[in-house]
Amino acid sequence: MQRYEIRGRQTGTIGVLRYMVKFRFALIGLLLLAGAGCSSTTNSVVSQMVDEIAWLPNESGLLATMEKTTISSLDGSTIYGENLYNVGTDGSIGNSINPVDYAPNSTTGYTSLLFVSPDGHTAYTPFGTDIYRVDLPSGNLTDLFSNTNLLGVSPDAKYVLTTVTSAQYSTRILLAYNVLPAQPVRLPEQTALGVVSTRALWIDGGHFALTTYDSTGSDNVPWDHVTIYDTSGHITQIIPNASVQLHASAYSPKSGDLFVETHALGIDKFNLKTDTRTSVITNDSVESMDASSDGTLLVYCSGESTQQYQGYAVNVANGHKTAIASGMIAPFISPNADRVAFIHQLSGGSNSDIQVIPVSLPN
């Protein structure tokens, strides 16, 4: 489904359709690159794909990176572009922040990530092959790093982790930058071996987690483990039978709980303060998840084909769960844990929009 890592086992319906759509769009982008930077109110949208969502810290709205294909009513030309959009608390998609659409970078295997700083003033996201810092009050963009891929941003917005290595290679060259100074300061280069994830899940201001290939089981499905690094490149912890794939993992900073996906596509909770591991979901095929900052609420999407990608809210303490939505591709719990926004499947997976619904802890 929506596990956007390039792995042999990820052949769910939405994942396959997504890559088909992205490949088709990439061809359009190459053929019509000259028109990809154009933006006009006369354009009519013929398809859209939501890549990523981020809540604003005060819950006054959201941001989303989206890919759109539009047809110009002036000359009938087809334009394919990616941009950052304002999103209302009801999921309505507003205006683009950048006045110019970018031709997406679909050649390296990385998807568009999106991070909003704790004060809500700054966003980080890639456009094309570059990583940008966006000043949200003004909408001004700063091109921070060229010809590289964004892996993640630390929770305090101090570090930006990048790589120039294509996702098809498991040995990744990692570069972290301190972006708080006026001129970003590059940290020593790191080499990570066996990496299969296309994003880093930051744990705190000094540590991040990557999914590392372990072995292939008798069922021909890979086993992975989670490797936690500090910003100097040292491995500080290894968690077996676990992965921190994009949208299929979460970290709760208040409780210290790391929610990981298991080989059996269940969910385990690993508390980094006590090294205690607990099974949370064992009888379902998990496609995506998110957890509240205190680790009490989990929202996940089932990959069971008969469930139409059903989304559930789970009380982590007692395992009680409630069905909350269908067509859920990836959930994003709000900062106050009273709402969940999610990428919503449309048209059999070839289009998506954003929905926002209330959520509460099941009794």
N, C-alpha and C positions, 0 to 999 in steps of 0.2 A: 504494500500500500504506500504510505507516505514516508517510509524510511528511506531517506534520500541518499544513503550511503551506496556506493557502487560495489555491491557484493552479489555473489552468485545466488544466495538464498533469498534475496529480496526481489521476488518476482510477483508480488501481489498485484491485484488489478490496477489500483491507482498508480503504483510505482511504474508499471509497464506503460500505461497510458501517458503518464507524465513525461517519461523519456521520449515516447513517440511524438508527443506534442512539442517538447522542447527541441527535438531534432527537426521537425517540420518548421518550427519558428526560426531555428538557427539558419536554415536554408533561405527563408524569406529575408532574414536579417542580412545575410551576406549579399543577396541579390539586390536588396533595396537599402543598403547602408546609407546611401546619400539622403534617403528620406527618413531614416530612423531618428534623426535628431529633430525632426519637425514636430511641432505641437500646434494644434488648431482646434478651436471650438467647433469647427465644421466637421470634424472627424466623427464617425460613428463606430462604436466598439463592436467588433464581431466575436471576440473571444477574450477572456481574461483568466489569468492564473495567479492566485495569491501565493507568494513564496514564503513570507514570514510576517509575523505579527509581534508587536511589542506594546504593552500597556504604558501609558504615561504614569509616573509614580503617584500622582494625586488622583488617578482614575478619571480625569476629565475627558479622556479620549484615548485613542490608540494611534499607532503608526503601522503602516504595512508596506512592504515592497511587493510590487505587482508587475507582471508581464502582460501587456495588452497588444492585441492585433486590431488595428483600426483601418477603416476604408475612408478615404477622403471624398467628401461630397463635391469637391471642386473638380478633381480630375480622375477619380476612381482608383487612385493608386493605393497600394497596400503598405501600411507602415507597421513595423514591429518594434516595440520599445519597452524599456523597463524604467520604473520611477518609484519614488517614495511618496506615499499618500497619507493625508490626514484621514482618520477614521473616527466617526462618532461613537458614542457609548452604546448606540443601538446597532452598530455594525455597518452603518451607512458609509460609503466611500466618498470622501470629499475631494478637494483639489490636490493636485500634485505639488509637492514642495519645491522640486526642481523644475524650472520652466522648460528644460530640454530633456526629452527622453533619450535614454542610452541604448545602444545595441547590446544585448546581454552577452556575457561571456559564457559560452556553453561548451568550451573545448577542454577545460581542465578537470571537470567532474565535481566542482564545488558549487553549492547553491548559495543564494543570497542570504547572508546573515544580517541581523538587525539588533542593535543594542542601544538603549537609552540610558543616559547617565542618571545617577540617583536624584539629582536636582531637577531633572526634566528639561534641562536647557540644551543638551547636546545629544546627537545621535551619531552612530558609526555604522556604515554600511558600504558594500562595494557597488560600484557602477562600472560595467564593462570589466576591464582588467585592473582598475585602480580602486584603492580604499579611500573613502571620503569621510571627513568630519562635517556634520551638518549643525549649524547654529539654528536651533528650532525657532526662537523668537523672530529672527530676521529672515530665515530661509537661506542664508549664505552657506556656500559649500567651500570646503578646503580640501584639495587633493593632497592627501598625506603621503601615500605610498603608491608608486606606479608598478605595473606589471607584476603583481603579487596577489595572493589569495588570503582572505580573511578567515582565520580559524576561531577567533573569539576575542572578547574584551573582558578584563577583570571587573568584578562587581563595583569597585570604586572608580572605574573609568581611568585608572592610572596606566594600565598596560594594554597594548594591542598586540595580539599574537598573530603572526603571519607565516606563510610558507610560499616558496616559489615552486615547490614540487607538485607535479600533477598528481591527482588523487589515485591514478592507476598504479602508482609506485608506493610500496609499503615503507620504504626508508624515506623519512621526511626530514628535510632541513627546516628547522624552526627558527624564526627570528622574532624576538619580543622587543617592543619599544616602550619606553616611558614617554607618554605623550602629554604629560602635564607641563613640561617646559615649553617655551615658545618654539624651540626647535627640538623635535623628538630625539630622545637619546636611545641609541641601539644597544641592547644587551648582548652578551656573547652568544654566538651561534650555537644552536643545539642540534643534535642528531637523534631522532627517535626511530627505533627499529620496529618493524612489524605493524605499523599503524594502518588501520582500516577505516577509521572514522574521518569524516570530512569537516568536523568542527571539534573544538576543545570545550569541555564543560568546566568552567571555572568554579573552583570550590571556595576560595577566598581571595584576598588581594595578592597572595603569593604562591598559589597552587592551582593547577588545572589537571583535568583527567582526559585521557585518550583511550579509545578502544584499540586493543592489540590482539592480533591473531594468535591463537594458541595451537590448535590442531583441528583436524577434520574427523568427525565421529563416524561411526559405522553407518549412520544414516546419510552420510555425505553432506551433513550440515556443519559449518565451522563452529568450533568452540572458541570463545574469546575471553580475554581477561581485561580488566581495567588497570591501567598504569597511571599513577598520580605523580606528577613532576612538580618541582619548584621552579621559579623563574631562572635559576642558574642552570637548569637542565638535569639536576639530580633526581633520581627516582626515590620517592619517599614512601610509597606504598603500592602493593599489588593486590587486587581483589579478583580471585578466580571465578570462572563461570559468570561473567558479567560483561555488559557493554553499555556505553554511554552514547548511543547513537542520537543523531539529531531528532528532536521531538519524541524520542523514546527513552528519555532519562530525565532526571531532575535532581536538583540539590536544594535542601531546605536549610538555610543558614541559621535559623533560630534554634532548631533541634539538632543540627549536625547530621541529618539523615541524607544519605545518597541513595536515590531510587534508581535501580539498574534493571535492564532487561536480561533475562537468563537465556540459556541455550534452548530451553523449552518454550520460549516466548512468554514467560511469566514475568512477574515483577517481584524483586527482592528489595528489602530496605537494609542498608548497611550504615550503621551509625559510626561515624568517623571519630567520635569522642570516646566510645566504649569498645569499638571493634565488634559490636554485636550485630549479627545478621538475622533477619526475620523474613519469612516468605509472606508476601502480601496477596499476590494473585498467582494461583497455580493451575487453575482449571479453565483457562481461556487462552486465546492467541492474541497477544497484545501487539497493537500496531503503533500506538503513540500514547504519551502520558504527560502530565504535569502535576506538580505538588505545590501545596501552599507553603509559605515561608516558614511556618511552624511545624510542618510535617504531619499535620493531623488530617488533611483532606487531600485525596488523590483523585484526579480525573483521568480516565483512560478510554481509549477506543478499541473495541474488539475487532479482530481480523476475521472472525467467523463469517463466511460468505452469506449465510442465511440471516445474519443480523443486520445487513445493510450498513456496516460500519457504525454499530451502535456505540454511543458514548455513555459512560457510567461515572457517577460520583461514588467514592468509596470512603468510608470511615476507617482510617488506617488502624485505629486502636482495636476495633472489634471485627473488622472485615465486612460490615454491612454495606450494601451498595444499592444504588437506585439508578434506573435508566433515565437519562436526561435529554438525549438528542440522538438523531440518526444522521447519517451522512457526514460524520465527524472525521476530518482528516488529521487535525492536530489541535489539541486544546491549549489554552493559555489562561491560567487562573489569574484573576485580578489581584493587585497588591493587598486589598482588604479581604480577599477570599470570599467575596459575596457574589461574584459574577465570573463567568467563564466565557471568553471569546474563543472561537474556533474557526479554522479554515473549513469551509463547508463544500462538500462535493456537489457539482452540478453537471448535468449532461453526460452522465456516465464517466466522469473523471476528467473530461477534456476542458472543463471550465470549473471555476470555484469562486465563491464569495465569502463574506465574513458574517457570522452570526454571533450574537451576544445574548446569553440567557442567565437568569439568576441561578445560583447554586448554593446549597447548604449542606451541612454535615449530616449524612444519614444517621438515624437513631439506631 
